[in-house]
């Protein structure tokens, strides 16, 4: 379980074993994480299999590769990192599971002082889970939905978030990992199951 508050940045260093192992350079995380531990990498919960100095090696299942944009990454790309939540940690963002719901295409990321306005395409099947002023995670970052339409949602990204995460590198046409609010998904599922 995570909160969407990014704690470090890592660097994507490619795959080994035909995509079954993903390499992330993250010396800061390597000192805090033991094999078998979880780390949210751009919002995707991955399990560390081994460390090679400051490089972390994660297993990447077929399901993970199909649901994420990792196969399209280039060596040197920046990655948002978050360590798992403990019972002693403050819940500064919202509950984030690290299970990506969809990859969304960035429609625009325009300057809107003091920050920037991010617009991401929204598949119709996920529209019920995205509400204005609700929580959403983009590349693992806990954010608030500013506006939502039938085919896209918008987020106001503040300067602090731009400084501490890799969202500042986004451009129109890129894809991002999106996780809808977990509590909203459960409530929606519960209410719909009662109608059957």
C-alpha positions in Angstrom: 0.0 0.0 0.0 1.2 3.5 -0.9 0.1 7.1 -0.6 1.2 8.6 -3.9 3.8 10.9 -2.2 7.0 10.4 -4.2 10.1 9.9 -2.0 12.9 9.5 -4.6 13.6 9.4 -8.3 15.2 6.5 -10.1 16.5 5.9 -13.6 15.3 3.2 -16.0 18.2 1.0 -17.2 16.4 -1.5 -19.4 15.4 -5.1 -19.3 17.2 -8.4 -19.0 16.1 -12.0 -19.8 13.7 -11.0 -22.6 11.8 -8.5 -20.6 11.4 -10.7 -17.5 13.6 -8.5 -15.4 13.6 -4.7 -15.2 16.6 -2.7 -14.0 16.2 0.5 -12.1 19.2 2.6 -10.9 18.3 4.0 -7.5 21.1 4.1 -5.0 18.9 5.8 -2.4 16.3 3.1 -2.6 18.8 0.3 -2.7 19.9 1.2 0.9 16.4 1.0 2.2 15.0 -2.0 0.3 15.7 -5.7 0.8 15.0 -8.5 -1.7 11.3 -9.5 -1.4 10.3 -5.9 -0.6 7.9 -3.8 -2.6 8.6 -0.5 -4.3 6.1 1.7 -6.3 7.9 2.5 -9.6 6.0 5.2 -11.5 3.0 4.0 -9.6 3.5 0.3 -10.3 4.0 -2.0 -7.3 7.1 -4.2 -8.1 8.9 -6.7 -5.9 12.7 -6.5 -5.6 14.4 -9.7 -6.6 18.0 -8.6 -6.1 20.3 -5.6 -5.8 23.4 -5.0 -7.8 25.1 -2.1 -6.0 22.8 0.9 -6.6 20.8 -1.0 -9.3 17.6 -2.8 -8.4 16.3 -5.8 -10.3 12.5 -6.5 -10.4 10.6 -9.3 -11.9 8.2 -8.1 -14.6 5.3 -10.4 -15.3 3.5 -10.4 -18.7 0.4 -8.8 -17.0 2.6 -6.0 -15.7 4.1 -5.3 -19.1 0.7 -5.4 -20.8 -0.8 -2.9 -18.4 2.1 -0.4 -18.2 4.2 1.7 -20.5 7.5 0.1 -19.3 8.2 -1.5 -22.7 8.2 1.9 -24.3 10.7 3.4 -21.9 14.3 4.3 -22.9 17.4 3.9 -20.8 17.9 7.1 -18.8 14.2 7.8 -18.3 13.3 9.2 -14.9 11.0 7.1 -12.6 9.0 8.1 -9.6 9.7 5.9 -6.5 7.7 5.4 -3.3 8.4 3.0 -0.4 5.5 1.1 1.0 3.3 2.7 3.7 3.8 1.7 7.3 1.3 2.1 10.1 3.6 4.9 11.5 3.6 7.0 8.3 1.4 10.0 7.7 -1.2 9.5 5.0 -0.2 12.6 3.0 -1.8 11.6 -0.3 -4.5 9.0 -0.7 -4.5 5.2 -0.6 -2.7 3.9 -3.7 -2.3 0.1 -4.4 0.3 0.3 -7.1 -2.0 -1.6 -9.5 -2.4 0.4 -12.7 -5.9 0.7 -14.1 -4.9 2.0 -17.5 -2.3 3.9 -19.4 -3.6 7.3 -20.5 -2.3 9.4 -23.3 -1.3 12.9 -22.4 -3.4 15.3 -24.5 -1.7 18.4 -23.3 0.5 19.7 -20.5 0.4 23.5 -20.7 1.8 26.2 -18.5 -0.7 27.6 -16.1 1.1 29.7 -13.5 2.1 29.0 -10.9 2.1 25.3 -12.2 0.9 23.4 -15.2 -2.4 22.0 -16.4 -2.3 18.3 -17.3 -5.0 16.8 -19.6 -5.1 13.0 -19.9 -7.3 10.9 -22.2 -9.9 8.8 -20.2 -11.2 5.5 -21.6 -15.0 5.3 -21.4 -14.9 2.2 -19.1 -13.1 4.2 -16.4 -15.2 7.3 -16.5 -17.3 6.3 -13.4 -14.2 6.1 -11.3 -12.9 9.6 -12.0 -14.7 12.5 -10.3 -13.9 16.2 -10.0 -12.1 17.0 -6.7 -11.5 13.3 -6.3 -8.2 11.5 -6.0 -6.2 9.9 -8.8 -2.6 8.7 -9.2 -0.6 9.5 -12.3 2.8 7.8 -12.5 2.3 7.0 -8.9 1.8 10.7 -7.8 -1.3 11.4 -5.7 -3.2 14.2 -7.4 -6.6 15.9 -7.3 -8.9 15.8 -10.4 -9.6 19.5 -11.3 -12.1 18.7 -14.1 -13.5 15.6 -15.9 -15.2 15.3 -19.2 -16.5 12.3 -21.3 -13.1 11.6 -22.8 -10.4 13.3 -20.6 -9.6 14.4 -17.1 -7.6 17.5 -16.0 -5.2 18.1 -13.2 -3.6 21.2 -11.9 0.0 20.3 -11.1 1.7 22.6 -8.5 5.3 23.6 -8.7 6.3 21.4 -5.7 5.0 18.3 -7.5 6.9 19.4 -10.7 10.1 19.7 -8.7 9.9 16.4 -6.8 8.6 14.0 -9.5 9.1 13.1 -13.2 5.8 14.8 -14.2 7.8 17.8 -15.3 9.1 15.7 -18.2 5.6 14.9 -19.6 4.8 16.0 -23.2 1.6 15.6 -25.3 1.5 12.1 -26.8 3.3 10.4 -24.0 1.5 7.7 -21.9 1.2 7.7 -18.2 0.2 5.1 -15.6 -3.2 5.9 -14.1 -4.7 4.4 -11.0 -8.2 5.5 -10.1 -9.3 6.0 -6.5 -9.4 2.6 -4.8 -12.3 3.5 -2.4 -14.4 4.8 -5.3 -13.8 1.5 -7.3 -15.0 -0.6 -4.3 -18.1 1.6 -3.7 -19.0 1.5 -7.4 -18.6 -2.3 -7.5 -20.6 -2.8 -4.3 -23.5 -0.6 -5.5 -23.6 -2.3 -8.9 -23.5 -5.8 -7.4 -26.5 -5.0 -5.3 -28.5 -4.1 -8.5 -28.1 -7.7 -9.9 
